[in-house]
């Protein structure tokens, strides 16, 4: 049966099926998505109503035109849940769900295994971010070369040529026999090669270069990054393939692209390092298969990244105690670390003296200085106070309170602490010294590195004399700690 088309510029006589096809092709759903929080809006606006960010909305295609018109296919039946012979999803009691033990595969790099929670889990998607040139590609290429002997692996590069990847592998003395590489940015072509080769591990370097032909946006845009990552995540979950995604970072330090990208993956790792230093720190900010407070330490050399099995040694100066310096025992995940805290106290020419903290929270430094004045009788209100954690480590636990105050007092009096002295403990607002977790492990780490004196909270003193070569001094109040120091 013929029908008359009412739109200008099209033939007057078209079949009903043709009209339906033309209408469906122009019915692709679009929206405006916030690049910070992923909130969706029907029209553009200057500020996101969810997170309050300005100028972060960009237009994306939520559903390609071809998919929007496929109303009678299996996908549409699955979406509706009741069409055709597709069974609707069923509610299952959690006690009836089979709980198979997670099988972890070692990456061959102990520090990377530590951050991942003991190894790589089948079907896991890991996002690795960091500054340009920090060593993300080098680390993953080394891990891929070590795992390729036991798992079929594929290295997908979108930023470098195959000659550059092979040249880096040769410089790092990596075995090339089992390494498979692909220079491609189209997600459809990547998944097609992966379906044919069936690797168990894929590295995509980087996710910002990937694009899908179902969207018209440029590679690196919010819609392209989100859709490409979603396709890889779906492939990883359906096939059990582990996927590493390399992500660029913005000038603010976050991973470029939509914030929802971090919610889609199973683990988010950040590769950090001070400019001019050869040491690198790998942190886990999200991990569905392990702890998020683990820390991996690497050293960059001519042959790539090398593990640092004893990171406490690189954070200590090795020289005798100096005025304004105190060694503390912090804890990153399951590993205790010896870190040196330095303080500089000097007369301030300003009416409002400066309080600068590097590696510590600045508001907590101001609070500790107020406690030092009130309960320790030490006045630094007219002094500039600068506190720095050596080695670029950022300490977030309260065990650094007592070492910071001891370092400030040492700099103010220009008198060093006793040689081979270590301290840790939380300082309360009323001047009490509170205990911190895993006190005995911290003391054991300090004794291993030759420290002979420790100022610790009374509740953290071992009941038995387990450290014969170390004098453990228990303190309950801040005044007692200052007197012992």
N, C-alpha and C positions, 0 to 999 in steps of 0.2 A: 504494500500500500504506500502511495506517495503522499508526502506532506509538504506544505509550503513553508520554507525557512524565512523567518522574519528579520534576520540580521543582514545589514547592508554589507556588500562586498562578497557574499557567498552565493552559490547557485540557488535559483528559486525552487528547484525541485530536487529534494534529497530524501533518501530513505530514512525511516525512523532510527535504524541502527546507526547510520552515519551521523545523524544529529546527536545521538547519545554518546558516540565516541568523541566527537568534537567538543561536546560539553564537558565530558570527563577529563579531557586533556587540559582544559583550561581551569580545572577545579583543584589544582594543587594547593594544599593548605600552607599558608605562611604565617609567621608570627615574629614578634620581636623578643629576643632572649637577652637577658642580662649576662654579660661576660663574667661577672663576679660570683653571683649566687645561682644563676641558671633559671631565675624566675621568667615566666612567659607572659607576654601582653599582646593584645590584639592590635594595638597601634603604638606608634613611637611616642616616647615622652622623654624629657630631659633627665629625670631622676628615677631610679628604681625604687618602687614603693616597698620592697622587701628588705633590701640591705642599705638603702640610702645613697648608693653610689651614683655619681653623675656621669652622663654621656657614656654609658656602658651598654646601651641597648643596640642590637644590630639585627637586621632582618635575616631570618633563616627559613628554609623550606622544611616544614615538619614532615611532610609526606610527599614523595615524588609524584608527578602527574600520572605516570603509568601505574603506580601502586594505588593511587586514589581511585582510579577507574576500575580496578580489578575487584569488582564487588562480588563475583560469584566463584572465585577460586578458593583453594584450601586455606590460604592466608586469611581471607575474609571470614571463612567459616570458623577458623580458630579465634579470630577477634570477637565474633559474635558469641561464640561458645555453644550455640544451639543449632546452627545450620548444618545440613547434610548429616553425615554419619560420624562427625567428629564428636567425641565424648567431651563433656564439659570438665573443667578441672575439679578435682575432688579434694575435700578437706581431710587431712590425715593427722592423726594423733602423733605427737612428737615421740611418744614411747614406742610407736610402731615403726619409726624410721630407722633403717639400718645404719649403724654408725661404724663404718669401716675405718681402721686406723689410717692416718695420713701417711702416705709414703713420700719421704723426702729424699731428694737426690742431691748429693754434695756438688757444689759448683767447682770444687778444686781449690777454692780460695777461702781459707778459714775465716778471715774477717768478714767477707761477704756472707758466708753461711751464718755467722753470729748475728748479723743485722737482720737477715731473713728469718731468723728463729730456728736455725738448725739445718737449713737446706732449702731447696726449691721444691715446692709442692706441685703435683700434677695439675695442670689447668689453671695455674695462678697467673695473674697479669700484674706485672710490677712496673711502676713508673719511676724512672730515674731522672732527676733534675739536677742542675748545677750550672755554674758560670761557664762561659765559653772557654775552652782550653783547659778545664779543670781535670779532665781525664775520664769522662763518662764513656766515650767510645773505646778508649784503651782498656778500661776495666772490663767492659762487656766482651770485647774481642778476646781478651785473655781468658775470661770465664768460658766463652764459647769454644775456644780451642781445647780447653781441658775437659769440657763435657762432651765434645764431639766424638771422643773415642767410645763413649758408652751410650750416647743418645744422638740420633740424626738431628742435625741443627742447620738452621738457615739464617744467614746474616743479610738483612734487607737494608740497603743504604739508599737514602734519598738525597744526600748532600754531597757525597763523594763518589768518584768513579771506582770501578773495580780495581783499577791499577793502583789507586791510592790506598785502598783497603789492603790489597796484597802487599804493597810496599811497607805499610805499617806492620803487618804480620811478620815480614822478613826482618825488619829492624828489631822487633821484639823477640826474634828467634822462636817463633811459635810454629808448631807443626801444621803444614798446609794440606796434609793428605785427606783429612776428613772435613775440612772447612768448605761449606757451600755458601756462595754469595749471590745476591741478586740486586742489580741496580734498577729500581723501579719505584714509582711514587703512586701509581694508580692502585687503589685498594682492590678493585676487581681482579686486576692482573696478578697481584700478590696472592690473593686467596686462591686463584686458579693454579698458580705454581705450587702453592702449599698443598692443595688437594692432590696434585699429581705426585709431588715428592714425599708427602706425609712426614714432615719433620716433627720431632717431639719438643723442639725448642726453637723459637723465633725471636730475633732481635730486630726491632724496627727503629732505625736511626735516620730521622727523628719523626715524631708523630705530627709535628707542625708542617712537614713537607707532604704528607699524604693527602690524597683527594679522591673523591668518588664521582663518577660521571653522572650519578643521579641528581647531583646538585650543581647549580650554575655559579656558586660563589667561588672566589679565588682560594687556592691552597693557603692554609694558615688562618683562615677566617674561623669564626666561632662555629658556624654550621659544619664546615668541612672537618675540623678537628674532632668535633663531637661525634659526627656520623662515622668517620673513619675509625675512631677508637671504639665506638660501639660495635662495628662490624668485626674488629679483631677480638674484642671481648667475647662476642657471641661465638666466634669460631673457636676460641680457646676453651670455652665451657662445653661446647658440643663435642669437641674432639679430644679434650684432655691435654692439649698442647700448652706448654708454658710459654708466656710471651713477655719480653722485656720491651718497654717503650721508653725511648730517650726523649726528654722534654726540654725545650728551651726555657729560660727564665727571663723575667722582665727586669727592669731597672730597680723595681722595689724588692726583688728577690724571690717572687713567687713564680710558679710555673705558668708560662704563657698559654693563652687559650681560655676556654670557659672553666670556671671553678668546678663545674659538675664533672670535669674530667678526673679529678682526684677522688670523687665519690664512686666512679664507675670501676676503678681498678681495685685490686686486692691489697696492694702495698704501695706506699709512696716513699722513696728514698731520696735524700738530698746529699749531694757531694759538695763538701765545703773545703776551703783552704785559703790561707792568707796569701796575699800577693807577695811574691818573692820568697815564699817558703816552699820547701819540697814536700812537706807533710800534708796529707789529705785526710779528712774526716768524713766518714759515711754514716749518716743518721737515718733512722726510720721514724717518719712522722705518722705513718699509718701502716698497720700490718694485721690482716685478718687471721694470720696463721702464726703469730708470735707476739712478743712484747715490742712496744714502740719506744722503749728507752734504751735500746742497745746502741753501741757505738763501735764502729770499725775504723781502725787507723792504718793508713798506708803511707808509704814514702815513694815519691816519684823519682825514678832513676833513668839511666840510659836504656835499660831493658824493660821499661814500663813500670807498673806499680808493684811494689813489694809490700808484703805484710809486715807490720810492726808488732811482734809478739809481746813486747814489754813497753807499752806506751808511756808508763810512768817515767822511764828514763829520759824520754825526749822532752818532758815538761819540767824537768828539774835542771837547774843551772849547773849543778855539780860542784860549785864553789862553796866556800864557807858562808855562813849566814851573814847577811848584810842588813843594815838598819832599814826598816820599812818592809821587810820580807818575812813571810810566814808560809810554811808548807802545810797544806791541808790534805785530807783524804776524802775525795768525793767518790760518788758511785754512779756509774753509767750502766744501767741494766744490771747484769750479773757481775760486772767487773769493777773492782775498786781501783781508783786512779790517784796517784800522788801528783798534786798540782801546786805550783807556787803562786801565792797571792802577794802582789806588791802594792804598796801604798806610798804616796808622796804627800806630805802635809807641809804647807808653806804659808807664810803670812800673806794675806790677800790685800791688794790695794783697792778692792771694790767694796762698796757698801753692802752688796749681796754676794758673799763668797761663793765660789763655784763648787759644785759637787758632780764629779765626772766618774762614771763607772763603766769599764769595758769588760765584758764577760759576766757582769752581774746586773741585777735590776737596780736602776738608779733610785727608785722610790724606797727600796729596802735599805740602801746605803744611808739615805737621809734618816730613816727610822732608827738604824743602828747607832748613828752618831748622836741622836737624841737620847737613846738609852745609855750610851757611854757618858754623856754629860750628867744625866740624872742619877744614875746608880754607880757610876765609876768615878765621878768627880773630875773628869777630864774635859776641859773646855776647848772646843775647836770651832766655836761660832764665828771667830774672826780669821779663820784659816781656810785656804783653798785645799780641798781634799780630792786627790786623784787615786783611784783604785783600778788595778789591771790584773787580769788572770793571764798568766804567761802561757804562750802556746796557742792562743786563739780559741781556747776552750770556753764554752759558755756554761756556767754553773747555775743551775736552777733550783737546787735543793737547799734547805735551810742549814745544812751542816757547815756551810761556809761562814756563818755569822760570827762565830768565835775567832777563826783565823783572820777575818777582815778587821775586827776590832784590835786584835793583837798586832797586826801589821800597821794599823793607823797609830797606835800608841808607840810602837817602835820607831816609826818615822818622826813622830812629834818629839820624842825624847832623844832621838838620834843615837839610840843604843840598840844593838842587835839582840835578838833572842839567843838563848843558849844554842850552841851548835848541835845539829842532829835532833832538833825538836820538831814535833808534828802536833797538830791540834785539829779538832773538829767538835762541833756542837752547835745547837740552836740556842739563840739568846731571846728570852721572852721580854715583854714590855716592862715587867716588874723586876728585871735584872736577874732572873733565874736562868740557869743553864739546863736546857732540856735535852734529853737523850735523842739519838738518831738511830735509824734502823741499821742492823748488821754492824754493830760496833766492833765485835771480835774479829770479823773479817777485815775491817779497816786496819785494826792494830796489827794483824798478821801481815798485811801488805806493807805496812810501814817497817815492821821488823825485818822483812825480807830485804828491804833496801838499806838496811843498816842504821835506821833511826833508833836512838837510845833513850828518848824522852818523849812522852806523850801527855798532853793536857786534854782531858776528855771529860764529858759529863759523868757524874757519879754512877748513874744507872748503866752506863756502858762499860764499867770496869769489870773484867772477868772475875768470876767468883774464885776460881783457882788460879794460882800463880803460873800461868802458861807461858809468859814471856819473861824469862829469867834475865835476858840481856837488855831489857827495856824497863825504864822506870815509868809506870803509869800513874799519873797524878789525877786524882778525882776532884772535881770542883762542883759546887752547887750554886754559887752566886758569881756574878760578874766581877765583883771586888776580889773574890778569892782567885779567880783566874788571872786577873791583872797582877796580883801580888806574886803568884807563882811564875808568871812570865818574866 
